[in-house]
Amino acid sequence: MYIVSDSLGETAERVAHGAAIQFESTSNIRIERVPYVVNQEGIDRVMSRAVRGSAVIIYTMVRPELREYLAKAADSRGIPHVDVMGPVLGALQSVVSSPPRLVPGLSHRLDQEYFARVEAVEFAVKYDDGKDPKGIREADVVLLGVSRTSKTPVSLYLANHRLKVANVPLVPEVPVPGEVFREGRLKAVGLIIEPELLMSIRRQRLKSLGLGTSAQYATMERIMVELDYAWDIFNRLKCPVIDVSNHAVEETATRVLELRNKEATGQ
């Protein structure tokens, strides 16, 4: 059985194996996949091999002209053939208002996008909150900011856009990893917030943890020290800075994407 496809041919191969296993003489059935057949010449090459012996052609091709050409070529040579994709596309087109895109390999592209998102989410979790500075080297974006500036949720949102994001907390008593000034300089983005809003957010955080709101973490004096330190780091990096005050995570992430796109296009 020849599996002919304009993409990988995995779908037709699974069908072929499912059919072959129904026969006791399975050992006499050989399945050969011929992927990326995108023109008539490719079909002709398959035909020249199939005509030499007992063969069946199973094919998944999205372009109707190639399916028609293969069917006619197989019929003229007496080669049994099965179109796996065509009847399904025809049935769907009869009930769906829009025509099919007829682009080979779309399912594999979607799979790749899905796994890229999963990988990016795993990356964001692994390198969240400065857990491992090594992630800065592999990251697409490095977010920096004081505590409660939405670094983690923005990182996860960007991961759904297949971006690998590492985030680094800025604490005056903790030196910023050297990787930030080396590998991370060109991909760093600072997050800043209004002091009064940050104080309110931190106090709410302390309440949710069952702690008093008088902790130094939520005092204006401490917050100003941290924000001054953050600005010092941002100025040393010469990185763009986004004010997250009263902005949803989606808005901040969109701004990061805009900055990244500008950098990619040289604008």
C-alpha positions as CSV (number, residue, x, y, z in Angstrom):
1,M,0.0,0.0,0.0
2,Y,1.4,3.4,-1.0
3,I,0.3,6.2,1.2
4,V,0.4,9.4,-0.9
5,S,0.0,12.8,0.8
6,D,0.7,16.5,0.1
7,S,1.7,16.7,3.8
8,L,3.1,14.0,6.1
9,G,0.5,11.3,5.3
10,E,0.1,10.2,8.9
11,T,-3.7,10.2,8.7
12,A,-3.8,7.9,5.7
13,E,-1.2,5.7,7.2
14,R,-3.3,5.1,10.3
15,V,-6.2,4.2,8.1
16,A,-4.0,1.8,6.2
17,H,-2.7,0.1,9.3
18,G,-6.2,-0.2,10.7
19,A,-7.4,-2.0,7.5
20,A,-4.3,-4.2,7.1
21,I,-4.5,-5.6,10.6
22,Q,-7.9,-7.1,9.7
23,F,-6.1,-9.6,7.4
24,E,-4.4,-12.7,8.6
25,S,-1.7,-12.2,6.0
26,T,-0.7,-8.9,7.4
27,S,3.0,-9.9,7.1
28,N,2.5,-9.9,3.3
29,I,1.3,-6.3,3.3
30,R,3.9,-3.6,3.1
31,I,3.0,0.0,3.7
32,E,5.1,2.7,2.3
33,R,4.5,6.4,2.9
34,V,5.2,9.0,0.2
35,P,4.9,12.4,1.7
36,Y,4.9,15.9,0.3
37,V,3.5,15.0,-3.2
38,V,2.5,18.5,-4.4
39,N,2.4,18.1,-8.2
40,Q,1.6,15.8,-11.1
41,E,5.2,14.7,-11.5
42,G,5.2,13.4,-7.9
43,I,2.1,11.4,-8.6
44,D,3.6,10.0,-11.8
45,R,6.6,8.7,-9.9
46,V,4.4,6.9,-7.5
47,M,2.4,5.4,-10.4
48,S,5.5,4.1,-12.0
49,R,6.4,2.2,-8.9
50,A,2.8,1.0,-8.1
51,V,2.2,-0.5,-11.5
52,R,5.1,-3.0,-11.1
53,G,3.2,-5.2,-8.7
54,S,0.0,-5.7,-6.7
55,A,-0.5,-2.3,-5.1
56,V,-3.2,-0.1,-3.5
57,I,-2.9,3.7,-3.3
58,I,-4.4,5.5,-0.3
59,Y,-4.1,9.2,-0.5
60,T,-4.9,12.4,1.4
61,M,-4.6,15.5,-0.8
62,V,-6.5,18.7,-0.3
63,R,-6.2,20.1,-3.8
64,P,-9.0,18.7,-5.9
65,E,-7.0,18.9,-9.2
66,L,-4.3,16.6,-7.8
67,R,-6.9,14.2,-6.3
68,E,-8.6,14.0,-9.8
69,Y,-5.3,13.5,-11.6
70,L,-4.2,10.7,-9.2
71,A,-7.6,9.0,-9.5
72,K,-7.5,9.1,-13.4
73,A,-3.9,7.9,-13.4
74,A,-4.6,5.0,-11.1
75,D,-7.8,4.0,-13.0
76,S,-5.9,4.0,-16.3
77,R,-3.4,1.6,-14.9
78,G,-5.9,-0.6,-13.0
79,I,-4.5,0.3,-9.6
80,P,-7.1,0.3,-6.7
81,H,-7.1,3.7,-4.9
82,V,-8.9,5.2,-1.9
83,D,-9.4,9.0,-1.4
84,V,-9.4,9.6,2.3
85,M,-9.7,13.4,2.3
86,G,-11.9,14.3,-0.7
87,P,-15.2,12.8,0.4
88,V,-14.9,14.4,3.8
89,L,-14.1,17.8,2.4
90,G,-17.0,17.5,0.0
91,A,-19.5,16.6,2.7
92,L,-18.3,19.5,4.9
93,Q,-18.4,22.0,2.1
94,S,-22.1,21.1,1.5
95,V,-23.0,22.2,5.0
96,V,-20.4,24.9,5.8
97,S,-20.9,28.4,4.4
98,S,-17.2,29.0,3.7
99,P,-15.1,27.0,1.2
100,P,-12.1,25.0,2.5
101,R,-8.7,26.7,2.5
102,L,-7.1,23.8,0.7
103,V,-3.7,24.3,2.4
104,P,-1.7,21.1,3.0
105,G,-0.4,20.3,6.5
106,L,-2.7,22.7,8.5
107,S,-3.3,20.1,11.2
108,H,0.4,19.8,11.8
109,R,0.9,23.5,12.0
110,L,-1.9,23.7,14.6
111,D,-0.2,20.9,16.5
112,Q,3.1,22.8,16.4
113,E,1.4,26.0,17.7
114,Y,-0.3,24.1,20.5
115,F,3.0,22.5,21.7
116,A,4.8,25.8,21.3
117,R,2.3,27.4,23.7
118,V,2.6,24.5,26.2
119,E,6.4,24.8,26.1
120,A,6.2,28.6,26.6
121,V,3.8,28.1,29.6
122,E,6.2,25.6,31.2
123,F,9.1,28.0,30.6
124,A,7.2,30.8,32.3
125,V,6.5,28.7,35.3
126,K,10.0,27.3,35.5
127,Y,11.6,30.8,35.3
128,D,9.0,32.7,37.3
129,D,10.1,35.2,40.0
130,G,13.9,34.8,39.2
131,K,14.0,31.2,40.2
132,D,16.8,30.4,37.8
133,P,18.8,33.1,36.0
134,K,19.8,30.7,33.3
135,G,16.3,31.2,31.8
136,I,17.3,34.7,30.9
137,R,19.5,33.4,28.1
138,E,16.7,31.4,26.5
139,A,13.9,33.9,27.1
140,D,12.2,35.9,24.3
141,V,11.2,38.6,26.9
142,V,12.6,39.4,30.3
143,L,10.1,41.2,32.6
144,L,11.5,43.2,35.6
145,G,9.6,44.9,38.4
146,V,9.0,45.2,42.1
147,S,6.6,42.8,43.8
148,R,2.9,43.0,42.7
149,T,3.5,44.6,39.3
150,S,1.8,41.7,37.5
151,K,5.0,40.0,36.3
152,T,3.7,36.5,36.6
153,P,0.2,36.9,35.0
154,V,1.7,38.9,32.2
155,S,4.3,36.2,31.6
156,L,1.6,33.5,31.4
157,Y,-0.5,35.6,29.1
158,L,2.5,36.1,26.7
159,A,3.2,32.4,26.9
160,N,-0.2,31.9,25.2
161,H,1.3,33.9,22.3
162,R,4.2,31.3,22.3
163,L,6.7,33.7,23.8
164,K,9.1,32.4,26.4
165,V,9.2,34.9,29.3
166,A,11.4,35.0,32.3
167,N,10.6,37.5,35.0
168,V,12.9,38.9,37.6
169,P,11.8,40.6,40.9
170,L,13.6,43.8,41.8
171,V,14.5,43.9,45.5
172,P,17.1,46.5,46.7
173,E,18.7,44.0,49.0
174,V,19.1,41.3,46.2
175,P,21.5,42.0,43.4
176,V,20.1,41.7,39.9
177,P,21.5,38.6,38.1
178,G,24.4,39.4,35.8
179,E,22.5,37.6,33.0
180,V,20.0,40.5,32.9
181,F,22.8,43.0,31.9
182,R,24.3,40.6,29.4
183,E,21.9,38.3,27.6
184,G,18.8,40.0,28.9
185,R,19.6,43.6,28.1
186,L,18.0,43.7,24.6
187,K,14.9,41.8,25.6
188,A,14.2,43.5,29.0
189,V,11.0,45.3,29.7
190,G,10.4,47.1,33.0
191,L,7.0,47.2,34.8
192,I,6.3,50.2,37.0
193,I,3.2,51.2,39.1
194,E,1.9,54.2,41.0
195,P,3.1,54.2,44.6
196,E,-0.4,54.7,46.2
197,L,-1.9,51.9,44.1
198,L,0.9,49.6,44.9
199,M,0.5,50.3,48.6
200,S,-3.2,49.4,48.3
201,I,-2.5,46.2,46.4
202,R,0.1,45.1,48.9
203,R,-2.1,45.8,51.9
204,Q,-4.9,43.7,50.2
205,R,-2.3,41.0,49.7
206,L,-1.4,41.0,53.4
207,K,-5.0,40.8,54.4
208,S,-5.6,37.8,52.2
209,L,-2.7,36.1,53.9
210,G,-4.2,36.9,57.4
211,L,-1.4,39.3,58.2
212,G,-1.5,42.9,59.5
213,T,-1.3,45.8,57.0
214,S,1.4,47.6,59.0
215,A,4.2,45.3,57.7
216,Q,7.1,47.2,56.1
217,Y,6.3,45.6,52.8
218,A,3.2,47.8,52.4
219,T,4.6,51.1,53.8
220,M,5.0,54.1,51.5
221,E,8.6,54.5,52.7
222,R,9.5,51.0,51.6
223,I,7.6,51.2,48.4
224,M,9.4,54.4,47.3
225,V,12.8,52.8,48.1
226,E,11.8,49.8,45.8
227,L,10.5,52.0,43.0
228,D,13.6,54.2,43.0
229,Y,15.7,51.1,42.9
230,A,13.6,49.8,40.0
231,W,14.0,53.0,38.0
232,D,17.8,52.8,38.6
233,I,17.9,49.3,37.0
234,F,15.7,50.4,34.1
235,N,17.9,53.4,33.4
236,R,21.0,51.2,33.5
237,L,19.4,48.8,31.1
238,K,18.0,51.5,28.9
239,C,14.9,49.3,28.5
240,P,11.3,50.3,27.8
241,V,9.1,50.7,30.8
242,I,5.4,50.0,31.0
243,D,3.1,51.6,33.7
244,V,0.7,48.9,34.8
245,S,-1.3,51.2,37.0
246,N,-5.0,50.4,36.6
247,H,-4.4,48.3,33.5
248,A,-5.6,44.8,33.0
249,V,-3.1,42.0,32.4
250,E,-4.2,41.7,28.8
251,E,-3.5,45.4,28.2
252,T,0.0,45.2,29.7
253,A,0.8,42.0,27.7
254,T,-0.5,43.7,24.5
255,R,1.9,46.6,25.1
256,V,4.8,44.2,25.5
257,L,3.8,42.5,22.2
258,E,3.7,45.9,20.5
259,L,7.2,46.8,21.8
260,R,8.5,43.4,20.6
261,N,6.9,43.9,17.2
262,K,8.4,47.3,16.8
263,E,11.8,45.9,17.7
264,A,11.4,43.1,15.1
265,T,10.4,45.5,12.4
266,G,13.1,48.1,13.3
267,Q,10.5,50.8,14.0
